[in-house]
Amino acid sequence: ELKIAVDLSETLSPSDEELAVIRRFNPIISLGDAGLQISLLKLKESLPAKGRQYIDSLKEFLF
């Protein structure tokens, strides 16, 4: 079982560059969702393989 706590405070206001990247992949995404997706992407990069699979399934559920 993998439990993850995510601090979204620093990514709730994504930069224009980060938003451009997210919107390129999902043009209809809202600002709040973009912040969450960026947080998940950053979190995923720092996790081992099993954690990455968890984040992928979480993203599928959320988005």
N, C-alpha and C positions, 0 to 999 in steps of 0.2 A: 504494500500500500504506500502510495506516494502522496504526501501532503505538502502543499506549497502555499506560502504566504507571499503575496505580491504587493509591493509598495508602488501604487500608481501615481503618487503625488508629483513626481518629477516628469511624468509623461502625459499628464492630463492636458497639457498645453503643448502639443507637438509642434516642432518647427515647420516652417513652410516647406523645407526640403523633405522632411519626413512625411508630411501630408502628401506631397507630390508623388512620392514613391508608393504610398498606400493607395492613393486614388488611381494611379496608373493600373494597379491590379484590380481595384474595385471602385469604379467611378461613382457609384451611388452611395458610398459609405458616408455616414455622418461624422461630425467632429468628435463626438464622444466615443463612437466605435473606433475611430482612427487611433485615439489615445490608447484604448484598450488593446487594439491589435499591435500597436508599436510596443506596448509593454510585454505582450505575449511573445513577440518576435525577439525582444531583448532577453527575456527570460529563457526562451528556448535555446538561444545561442550559448547560454552559460550552463546548460544541463547535460548530463550524460544521455545516452541513446534512449533509455527507458523513459526519462523525463520528457524528452522531445516528443515521443509518441503520445504521452499524456497531453501535452500542450496541443498537438495536432488534433486529437479527439475533442479537446475542450473548444478549440476554435471552430470545429465542425458543428458542435452543439450550439455555440453562441451565435455563429454567423451563418 
